Amino acid sequence: MVEKRMAQSKSCEGCSQAHECSKVYEQLGGSEGPPVTRIALVAFLLPILVFVVALAGSGWLLRGTIAKPYQTPLAAVLALATAAGVMLLVRVVTRRRRRN
């Protein structure tokens, strides 16, 4: 019978648990847990997407109303406030869902 063994590093030499490491990693890899894809998308991509869309929208809305040197900084502040508001709203909604 052929047995696969993990390549042992120098830190594993002389360790009495060295042969058990592969079993632990195998158990960790096979564990069933909740999917985190949706959580990761909401946590990382949604704020960036909201900020970019709000920045473009704010820049377009401010084009004819504000002096040119102030358009971009004001649009950035509005976009940041919008992104923070959306993330606060998402947080409130997810907390309410967890309670129910």
Backbone hydrogen bonds, N-H to C=O, Kabsch-Sander energy under -0.5 kcal/mol:
donor,donor_aa,acceptor,acceptor_aa,energy
12,C,9,S,-1.2
13,E,9,S,-0.7
13,E,10,K,-0.6
15,C,12,C,-2.1
18,A,15,C,-1.0
20,E,17,Q,-1.3
21,C,17,Q,-0.8
21,C,18,A,-0.7
24,V,20,E,-1.9
25,Y,21,C,-2.6
26,E,22,S,-2.0
27,Q,23,K,-2.2
28,L,24,V,-2.3
29,G,25,Y,-2.2
30,G,26,E,-1.3
31,S,28,L,-0.9
33,G,31,S,-0.5
40,A,36,V,-2.5
41,L,37,T,-2.4
42,V,38,R,-2.3
43,A,39,I,-2.5
44,F,40,A,-2.4
45,L,40,A,-0.7
45,L,41,L,-1.0
46,L,41,L,-2.2
48,I,44,F,-0.8
49,L,45,L,-2.7
50,V,46,L,-2.9
51,F,47,P,-2.3
52,V,48,I,-2.5
53,V,49,L,-2.4
54,A,50,V,-2.7
55,L,51,F,-2.5
56,A,52,V,-2.3
57,G,53,V,-2.6
58,S,54,A,-2.8
59,G,55,L,-2.3
60,W,56,A,-2.0
61,L,57,G,-2.4
62,L,58,S,-2.3
63,R,59,G,-0.5
63,R,60,W,-0.6
66,I,62,L,-1.7
70,Y,67,A,-1.6
71,Q,67,A,-0.7
71,Q,68,K,-0.9
72,T,68,K,-0.6
74,L,70,Y,-1.8
75,A,71,Q,-2.7
76,A,72,T,-2.4
77,V,73,P,-2.1
78,L,74,L,-2.5
79,A,75,A,-2.4
80,L,76,A,-2.4
81,A,77,V,-2.3
82,T,78,L,-2.3
83,A,79,A,-2.6
84,A,80,L,-2.4
85,G,81,A,-2.3
86,V,82,T,-2.6
87,M,83,A,-2.3
88,L,84,A,-2.1
89,L,85,G,-2.3
90,V,86,V,-2.5
91,R,87,M,-2.1
92,V,88,L,-2.3
93,V,89,L,-2.4
94,T,90,V,-2.5
95,R,91,R,-2.0
96,R,92,V,-2.1
97,R,93,V,-2.0
98,R,94,T,-2.0
99,R,95,R,-1.7
100,N,96,R,-1.4
